[in-house]
C-alpha cells in the first residue's frame, strides 16, 4: 500500500515540529540547569522556611528544571521552575528572582504546589 505524497508531507511536518519542540525543551533545560540563577535558587530553596514547612527538609531537586531569564533596562529577571523532594512531600516550585545593575539577586516570590 502506497501512502499519498500529501500525507507524507504532513507526516514530515508533524515530525519536524515534534523534533523542534524536543530540541528547544532539552536546550532550555540544559541552559537553566547550568545557570548561575539556578544554583542561587537551589541555595535559597534549601534554606527557605516556607518550603521546609510545606515539604520537610530538602532531599533532592528535580532533574529537569525549566524557566527563563530576561534583561530589561539593565535589570535582570529570572523564573526558575523545578520539583523539590522533601522528607514529608514533593512539590513543584516556581521562584521569581530579580537583579538590578550592580546589585545581588533578590528572591521576589515563591510559589509552592504540592504533588
Secondary structure as UniProt FT lines:
FT   HELIX           5..33
FT   HELIX           36..46
FT   HELIX           49..55
FT   STRAND          58..61
FT   STRAND          66..72
FT   TURN            73..74
FT   STRAND          75..86
FT   STRAND          90..99
FT   TURN            101..102
FT   STRAND          106..114
//
